Amino acid sequence: MVSRPLGKTGIFVSSIGLGTTKLGRNTDVKYPKNFALPSDEEVRELLETTLALGVNLIDTAPAYGESEARLGQFIAQHRDQLVLCTKCGEQYRNGKSTYNFSAAALSASVDASLRRLRTDHLDILLLHSDGRDVEILSQSEVPETLAGFKKIGKTRFIGISAKTAEGISLAADMLDVVMAPFSQQDPSLAAALKDARGRGLGILAIKALYSGHLDASTAIEFVLRQPFIDAVVVGTINPQHLREAVGTAQRVLT
């Protein structure tokens, strides 16, 4: 698996990352087909395949239902081989997302994530934005709170899962990493992402397959050919789909 530097963080991430929404949540998602949550055995097979393929980037979040808890045993067994990314700010309970960006809520969220993931630190902690990127970064205590987590070692790097060009630009002034939707279907954030990467921000692309509505190989190739994208996070519970994504990345980047 081809790895690339994540901005100026000094860490290398596989160009394909595993997104784990489908491990823990199958309601209020935008995929074209309904799906059942995988069994424990299916989760084990997927994660073992992930490691065998050389994929080291794993992305999760409290808002992904039981995803963090289902990852915990694997994380504990393979922590040194992984770049672990989770989020804070959004919770999903009883079929509804809620957001709380107060310092107390973020701290409680991070501590709970560390317990579920069975680790004492994260590699990347992202603020799970509700779309008000600029307001969150410029008119709240979020940047200082995230920086505090980094200072005390709960995470190595901090960032935001952003939704706007303005938020991405602002993040480049104060954070390490940004995650943002980017695809052949919707490349509207390209200029902002290119500028932020030029300023040293690590760039993680999501929604490359447009929630499963695009041909996977073509969609992944388009995203990975953009020099400002460090990695694309692909959400799947199918080991063969992950193999195909890695194969596309290998073909495109070597």
Stockholm file with secondary structure:
# STOCKHOLM 1.0

chainA/1-254         MVSRPLGKTGIFVSSIGLGTTKLGRNTDVKYPKNFALPSDEEVRELLETTLALGVNLIDTAPAYGESEARLGQFIAQHRDQLVLCTKCGEQYRNGKSTYNFSAAALSASVDASLRRLRTDHLDILLLHSDGRDVEILSQSEVPETLAGFKKIGKTRFIGISAKTAEGISLAADMLDVVMAPFSQQDPSLAAALKDARGRGLGILAIKALYSGHLDASTAIEFVLRQPFIDAVVVGTINPQHLREAVGTAQRVLT
#=GR chainA/1-254 SS CCEEECTTSSCEEESEEEECHHHHCCSSCCCSSCCCCCCHHHHHHHHHHHHHTTCCEEECCGGGTTHHHHHHHHHHHHGGGCEEEEEESEEEETTEEEECCSHHHHHHHHHHHHHHHTCSCEEEEEEECCSCHHHHHHSSSHHHHHHHHHHTTSEEEEEEECCSHHHHHHHHHHCSEEEEECCSSCCTTHHHHHHHHHTTCEEEEECTTTTTTSCHHHHHHHHHTSTTCCEEEEECSCHHHHHHHHHHHHHHHC
#=GC SS_cons         CCEEECTTSSCEEESEEEECHHHHCCSSCCCSSCCCCCCHHHHHHHHHHHHHTTCCEEECCGGGTTHHHHHHHHHHHHGGGCEEEEEESEEEETTEEEECCSHHHHHHHHHHHHHHHTCSCEEEEEEECCSCHHHHHHSSSHHHHHHHHHHTTSEEEEEEECCSHHHHHHHHHHCSEEEEECCSSCCTTHHHHHHHHHTTCEEEEECTTTTTTSCHHHHHHHHHTSTTCCEEEEECSCHHHHHHHHHHHHHHHC
//
